[in-house]
Amino acid sequence: MTVSATSISEVGAVFVPVADQDRSLEFFVEKLGFEKRADFAYGGQHRWIEVAPPGAANTIALVPPSEGASAGGDVARCAFATADIDADHATLRARGVDVDAEIARTGTPRSGLVSNAVSVADPVPAQFFVRDPDGNRFLVVQAG
């Protein structure tokens, strides 16, 4: 069987359902240091917002529940890479962001990506979860 290539060139936005788009925009910009990439009306009554770390190619789309999913839910939405996990963990805690109490490293378990009922015994590289105001989880992982 021969499979032909497509014209898909990159991963675009990761969709995250949020209850209050303004509150979520403030969280990502003010607490996580992301930049707002898009903010416009569509479909007559909807608002499209995209945020991303400065210089990142991919974005997070903060979509309203009217797109078909309720806001929140304790599911990991995606992972963010960092060059200094210890500094970022400390900075986010100081800003009042809901982060894991400790950074999971070799020998330190963390909860599963999709369910807290699962435990990963030896996460490598170092990582921790951050939760937005709706309870959406994002994994922060030491790059390199």
N, C-alpha and C positions, 0 to 999 in steps of 0.2 A: 504494500500500500504506500503510495506517495502522498506526502502531506505538503501542500504548498504554503509558503510563507504568507503572513498577513501584513498589513501596513501599520499594525499596532507598534508604537515606538517607545512607550513608557507607561508607567502606572500614574494615573492622574490623581484625583481626589479620593480620599477615604471618607465615607459618609458617616457622620456621627449624629444621631438624633438627640436633640436638646429641647428642653421645655421652654427656655427663655433665651432667645438668640442674643439679646443684648448682654445678659449676664454672662453667657458663655464667651462672647466676644471679649468682654472685659477680662475674664479669667485667662484666656489664651494670650492676650496682648499684655495685660498688666502683671500677671503672675508668672506665666511661662516665657515671656519675652518674645512671643511670635509677632509677626507683622500681618496686618490685614491685607489680603491680596484682591478680594472681590467683595462687593456688597451691593446687590441690586435686586429689584423686584422682577418676578417672573410669573407666568401663568395666571396673572390677574390678581392673586391674593397672597402669593408666597414671596419669601425673601431668601435669597441665596447669599451665603457668606462663606468665604474661604480664608483660612489663616495658615501660616507656615513659619517655621524658623527662618530667619534671614538667610538668603542664599539657597534654600532648599528647593528642589525641583517639584516634589510632591506637596500636596496641600491637604488640610482637613476641612471638609465642608460641614458646617454647622447647620444641619437641616432641621426644619420644624417637624413635629410629630405628624403633621398633616401629610407627610410623604409616605406614611404607612407603618411606621414603627413608633412605639412609645419611647419617650426619653428615658435615659438611664439604663439600668440593668447592669448587673455586675459581670460584664463581659469585657475582655481586653480587646480594644479596637485596633490597635497597631502598636508598633514599637518606635521609640525615638532613640537616636544614637547620640552619645555625648562623649567628649574627649576627656572630661573630668567628672566622673560619677560622684565622687566624694564631695566636691565643691557644689555641684548642682543639687545633690540631696540636701546639703546644709542650707543652701540658698532658698530652696523651695520650702523647707520646714520653717525658716525664718520669715517667709512671706505668708505663712499660715496655710499653705497648700496641704491637702490631704495626701500624704505620702506614707509608704510603709515606714515603720519605726526604725528598721535597720535595712541596710543594703544586703541582699542575698548574694553570697559568694560560694565558692566551693565548700561543701560541708554545711552550708546554711540553707535550709529549704525555703521555698517560696510557694505560694498558691498557684494553681493552674491558670492557663490563659483564659479558658472558657468557663471554668468552674472552680470555685473556692474549695470544693469537696476533694479536689485532686491536689497532690503535693508533688513538687519537683525537688528531689533530694539534693542534687548537685548542680545548681544553675551555673553555667559558665558562658560568657564572662559575667562579671559583676552586674547586678540589675536590681531594680526596685519598681514598684507600681506607684503611679500617681493617679488620683481620681479627680475628675472635674466636678462642678457643682451638682450635676445630675447623677453622679456615681459611675459614669463611664470610666473604665480603667485603661491606662496606657502604660506600657512597659518602657522604662528608661534603661538602656543598656550601654555599658562601657564599650566604646568603639575601639577597634584594633586589637 
